[in-house]
């Protein structure tokens, strides 16, 4: 499987992601993005220093200059790209993946994402077949870390947020957020796994896997905290648990953010194709308009900009903001949502009560992963069966299939980064949802790679 994915470049260090490949990527980036200056940041993974050196050598040999952002979060690189008007940037990170992985997230002017359809496909061809001719005038490395951090903190302070009445627990997942989190959330919260450590000694930096949230759940319940906050490895995502220790589905918090900004005429909110119908219903009652689109920053950031949306979010815990160059930021999302939670607490409304109000009548399956090779055939079989037995009220095919019916809906889509077919469904009663999932399992059994039904949430 290629390391050039739909949204970024990612692979196992020393296996499919090597220093030689990263050198070539660095060499071809200046020509690909028509620039002689590249901003480069990196996370705390054990392989990041050597990949940083390889990437920089490639950029320098192309005759371009490197501006070193140092150890940082991915959103800091997005900010630096747009704020300092770079036409190219690279963040060395594998985000939420285990320690053996690493990768590159590439952006162009205004922090616009470079995805497979907008540059990575061409970059892959250059890496495989392009000629390297070292420039007679080698580039130089300039340090920008201090200036970037100073301006970034000042920018974050523009998102006014008062959550001093909340008792918080924060899990940094031993990721990059640990370098900066106290400057953003203060010293009052109870922190765990704060020290950045690329071996991830306590748990993998993927908050969507519930086993990685168990420490935070224990902290919140033991100390009777109002809410728990957890960041992924590079701090572009953030997720929450309520005072009961319940993990809050990240898509529901798109609705909660509406209370921070305030609705207004033509204020648009973007959400992905997997988002609960409850979010649309809640936001529209609050006076917003909503727009559904594909999963992933390579698509969401561009679409939010295109529709002139105010903010947006995804089931995976990415939240995008027009005020942040239409990019995603875990820190900004955390400050906004904690401000909302704090205001509701003053009214006697706990986080869990707000979430239950948003959820309403909808019962949700969560995202279920099926290991299937014949993805398109399986997707077609699911769509065809349900559409033949019941009349849809709406249907979409821009990211797999989402089909809406009067009392329920489903989305089935191929993973862009893993060998899975992903399915999610929602119904206005738990009983109806259970029946639909039973039918789904029967439809998919002939397509499974293994004789048993391997489901992971």
C-alpha positions, 0 to 999 in steps of 0.5 A: 500500500502506498504511503501517499494517502488521500490526506497526507503521507504516512507509513512505518518508519524504516519500512515503507517510509525511509530517509531516502524517500523523505529526502526525495520528497523534500527535494521535489516540494519546492518545484511542486509548490513553486517556492524557494522557502519551506516551513518545517515542523516536527513532533516528538516521535523517535524517528522525527529528528532523522526524518527532519534532517533527511527532509531538510537536506532534500529541500536544501539540495533543491536550492530552497531555504528551510524555516525551522519551526522546531518541535510543535503541533500540526496546527502551529505549522498551519498557523505559521504557513498562513501568518508568515505567508509561506507557499509551502510547509511540512509537518513531520508527524503520524498524528494518532498512529502508533510509535512505529509510524511517521509521516508528512502533512503538507500545506501550501499558501494560506495553509491550504491542504495538499491532498492526493488530488491536489498535489500528492499524486504528482509528488508520488510520481516525482519521487518514483521517477523524477531526476535529482540534480543538486542545485549549485546554490544550496539553500540555508536553514533559518530558525523561526521557532521563537517568533512562531510561538510568540505570535501563535499564543497571541493569536490563540488568546483572541478566542476568548474563553473563561472556564475557570469554574470548571474542574478539568482533567487533561490527557495529552497522550504524551503527544505534542500538546504537552509542550504548550498545553499549560500556556493554553489551558492554564495550570489549574487542570489535572494533567496526565501523560503531559510529557511528550514521549514518542514511544507513547508509554501510557497509551496510543495517541488515538482518542477514538479508541476507547482503551486510550481514554480509560486513564482519563475516564478514571481520572474524571470519575475518581476526582469528580471532575466536570469534564475530561479533555484528551488530545491526539498525538499532534494536537489537531484533534481533541475529544471529551468525556463527561463527568460520568466518564462517558466518551462524547461522540465528537460530532455532537460537539459541532452542535455545542459550538454553536453556542459560542459563536451565536447564529446569524443570517447565512451562518453556515456550519460544515459537518462530515457525511457521518455526522448525527442527524441530531447535529443538523436538527439542533443547529438549525433550531439555533438559527444556523444553516448546515452543509454536509461534505466529505471526511478529511482535512484535504476536503473539509478545509477547502469546502469550508472556505468555498462555502464561506462557512463559520466553522465545521467539524468531523466525527473524528474530532477535527474542528475547523474555523474560518478565523483559523484559515479554515484549518483544524485546531485541537487547542482552539476547539478546546477553548471554545467548548470549555467556554460553552461548558462553563457557561452552561454550568453557571446555569446548572446544566452539566456537560452530560445534560447538554450532550443528551439535549443535543442527541435527542431521540437518536440512537447511534451505532458508532463507526463500525469497521469491517475488514473487506477486500471487495469494498465497492461490491459490498457497499453496493450490496448494502445500498441496493438492499436497503433502497429496494426495501425502503424509500430513501428521503435523500442520498449522497455518493461523494464519500461512499454512500449516505442514505437517509430514510424517514426514521434512520440513515446509514453511511458506508465508506472505504477507509482512505488510510486503513484496510477497512470498510466503515459503517455507521447508522442512526435511528430514532429508536434503539430497537430499530437500530438493532434490527438494521444492524442485524440485516447489515451483518447478514448482507456483509457476511459473504464479503468478509475477509475472515469467516467470523464477523470482525467488528471494531468501533 
